[in-house]
Amino acid sequence: MTTEIFERTVAHWPLAAPPADYVLGHVRAVLPDGVIDDAVVAIRDGVIAAVEAHPPGLSADVDGQGLVCIPGLVDTHSDGLEKERLPRPGAELPMEFALLSFEGKLRASGLTTVFHGAAFEQSMGRGTPRTIEDANLFCDTIEARPDGLVDHRILYRLDVRSPEGLAALQDRLDGHAGIPLVSHEDHTPGQGQYAERAYYERYMMGSRGMSAEQAARHVDNLIAERSGRLGIREEAMAWLTEQARPGRIRLLGHDLTSAAEVDELVTRGGAVAEFPTTAEAARAARDRGLPVVMGAPNVLRGTSHNGNASGRELVARGLVTAMASDYLPSTLLAAAFTLVNDGIIGPAAAIALVTSGPAEVAGLTDRGRLQPGLRADLVLLAAGRWPVVRSVLVSGR
């Protein structure tokens, strides 16, 4: 490629230039297949026009001053908004304010596309009450948020043993435009994420201040209650299959534990393995061609807080295609750089885990890579043991 496209962009930039057109120079650009140490990026109409080595003598509209330039991060599973709205028990904040407040944290973490988890269930949750009313309020607020520096979207989370959740999600998606992202989950202690019930009991002791005896009794009651809802689970799975097979939804299987569960997900029309709890499940998912998502906090810490598979070890085995923030957005970049600093994978592969990999999970083909023709969602950051985001540019704004 020649420098003609960059010269043409600069030459046709009027004094009152539209923010969707500019040239960014002198950055370390992380591409899908490597890094250009001194790169120039041309943006036209909010789309990447070209990326190449910065030619000598070429002036740029924005001097990147050697900062690392990566695509805007994509997060397919964020529960942070739920925590932002209820920072302390009883201290509930207005939903619109919580979203605005959380958006600042997302930008500071380099996120330009985020799927907020809306939990369709009627329960006390593991620490926070979850209601159908709140799920619909989450969706209404996110859908009403005007376009800005973050593309807010929804991950519809269905508790497959919640009859209220199933009915509400069916109503919510009736006539839905596009292909929604739906994750089905079953957090009944003794299986899935909490295969060892002791971890669930410990969670309840920490989140609700229960004694060991109270937590054990609570889990006993919860297992007994949810064991009587197997019929609802079968109904939910049948409905999800009806939606996923013809492509009306993009289905994620949450907390898969075995190859058999991966096969069942594929049979249902599932497209993604989300947070597999064992190496066996992760390997089976990759063998079946499914993207595999692991939690960035798990990768950053090097271990699961529930005693499940280590995300970092699965990355080292080549079994992870994407990371999600789960509950802490800032862990995405930190986990990616930790993988590089620890010599587990290279920079391009690490950045792909938080950009192009999640974009593939969500079925988004217009973002996630520094390539011509894609959205100009860019992040400039200072590299180091812990990367610091200096600027976020979304579609040229």
Disulfide bonds with the S-S distance in Angstrom:
none
